[in-house]
Amino acid sequence: MRPFTYLRAPDVATAVRAISAEPGAKFIGGGTNLVDLLREDIEQPGTVIDITGLPLTGVEELPDGGIRIGALVRNSHLAAHRLVTTRYPMLSQAILSGASPQLRNMATTGGNLLQRTRCLYFYDGAAACNKREPGSGCDAIGGFNRQHGVLGVSDDCLATHPSDMCVALAALDATVETRSEHGVRRIPLVDLHRLPGTTPHRETVLAADELITAIELPPPPSGAVSRYRKVRDRASYAFALVSVAAVLKVRDGSVSTVRLALGGVAPKPWRAYAAERALLAAPATEESFTRAAEAELTAATARPGNAFKIELARRTIVATLRDLLAEGSAA
Ligand code: SF4
């Protein structure tokens, strides 16, 4: 780890001013990813700005029935919050499926959005990695790529986004609020993360001086049921091979509302728009669910190590929708 200057921001304006004065600086909240990156010399900021004292720790109900989540709300607190467990149980399920209790107690909502990939080569200074060192190559392409992505990847980077929480937020139509010296900006969560293309080191649309202050969720669709399903190598403390966040409402045997997002398969939380289009107004049957999954996955490209993810994603989408159909019918 290299030496850096430590600065504790007492309020949002000071934090924004400080990062504006030094765009190479980094904010630190829970530190559950940044500290690893500092230790491995992957992040080398001259200044670390501690934002844990900012008043961004509330979960509030909005007048339209949605909720506003402060960027510094700890993951464990959010997962257990009454507004989340009662209105957005899928979000709670997603958070609780990730990391460990200790990590969830430290990790913040804003930091969860910005955590970096867990590609092994990214953390290995001896490996070629375009994300860590632009232009150096990608050792995952000819190497161990079982955990890597099949949707939205490029020949320069196959890494997946590691968050479970973000997959649920993508399906829930979340909006991210930021502050900078230029004012307040609102970004749909599905537009926050970039695809790698030829610049995998550029991971989000945020400017260097932007601070995430909150996440807002619209009210959940009335009468819909939702679920987060995660498939992984072991039952806890493992990243998703494939995950599915789904919201479903069926009326008179046809799908009237559907939102689907995938995790573990793409460089960003992957909203499955092609599957949603195929499902909307279709009969709520296993055949429709299968057709929708296939519509989404026609764009998938696999490497030898991760080709299994395409079939796994198809089956996980279908199984999740099947479960939701049964749950909705029983309600
Ligand atoms: Fe680096 Fe991406 Fe290749 Fe992993 S997949 S080695 S993060 S360029």
Boltz pocket constraint, residues with backbone or C-beta under 6 A from the ligand:
constraints:
  - pocket:
      binder: B
      contacts: [[A, 117], [A, 119], [A, 120], [A, 121], [A, 122], [A, 128], [A, 129], [A, 130], [A, 131], [A, 132], [A, 137], [A, 138], [A, 139], [A, 140], [A, 141], [A, 148], [A, 156], [A, 157], [A, 158], [A, 159], [A, 200]]
      max_distance: 6.0
